[in-house]
Amino acid sequence: MNSSEYFLYCVAVVVMIATPGPVMLLVASAGLQGGYRKALQTIFGTNFASLILIVLSVCILKGILNINEYWLNGIKILGCLYIAYIGLDILKEVFTTHVEQPMQLKAAQGGFKQGLLVGISNPKDIIFFASFFPKFVGITSDMNLSFSVLTISWIILDFATLSLVYLSFNSLSQSQLYPKLLAACGMILVVVALYGIYATVFA
């Protein structure tokens, strides 16, 4: 195995997951609303979405599947619209709830289904698995073994990184910063969605 290339892959995965984006913010917001159980359900959903994208990436690399660019762009735009909807829903809850009752804010519901939908439509993940992921299939001489190692590593790193994200946000859930934190999550989700649409249409 090419250890240096594998290490680079692991670092890239952690950085990509930890960078503020729809998946990370959804997990954090869902955790603030429903505790670790809700965050965990959301993580399972986003993780399963990643597995679907990995399978699609493998099928494309092996020539089994050929996705039209227009269809791919359409999926990206729909995903961005869904992400913007979640962000606006969070903002609506923040601005229609009294600041004196921060723990009653709805935030994002999260859960497996919403985690799956956000993960499968996240432009950042689509781009990662369509262009970046294939660059590391040479970590071993056997392509199937490389796919297995990369996939298992992604699952472990995704779960661990998002769990740490939840724990970090959860430490602030009892403070007066809670509504502002949720509002920031909502705003960033909307901005990410708008940028994703812009990049897809005008790139």
Steps between C-alpha positions, in 0.01 A plus 500: 500500500612854425500630859573865420219516245261330742596745776436790262158356424412473869609859567299623201189315620520641853558854373211474254258364761606749768475798264169681559248366254144362482577161657707633788252777581202265478659256745591783739155657482317167533718415800418829669133424452484130584822402672756240395234246400360737237850601388592130471193425287593792276861379471377153399289667230785709364733199518259287299475782244879497471494125435252554216724769348804272539320217318402739220861623478629141477244416230605804298871412534435142387296620203181340633317831527510816293324806645410786269647833617161670477346242730787540744459879502126460550560281805743759639247783458218302661732416787591865545132598507432238768797618706379862469156389621652346814703815565195725464300269728766534769500880465121508521509310829772724643322825419153383605608361838566710806867528589406435865414141406799388293464131577156490339626595159410243241823519298537235235309180568783287371464123511592229251270615218606865503864402541469272196331768287753770589795264460391365161429851365799678655695659211825476697464123542394449139809685375725314747388154394480585131845657463716474815421148626609326174850650530578264790406167343870431452581461871523124432563298187150350521226751411229309690719490814567873463128572477437292813775674701390847387135428576557352847736786585240755387229341721723502809634853447157638410341355814784612730529852356126573504474364856772744611313780320185416697687491832658839426167662419325324789732667752346833396137384508437629854642845438338819376693451176266214406250701288783691332679173428190356335447822304860479377441138392190604310672792329800290397273230356319761287829654383643156415186417304507827304869457424439141389231613258722780369798268453287238325329741261790732418803272541 
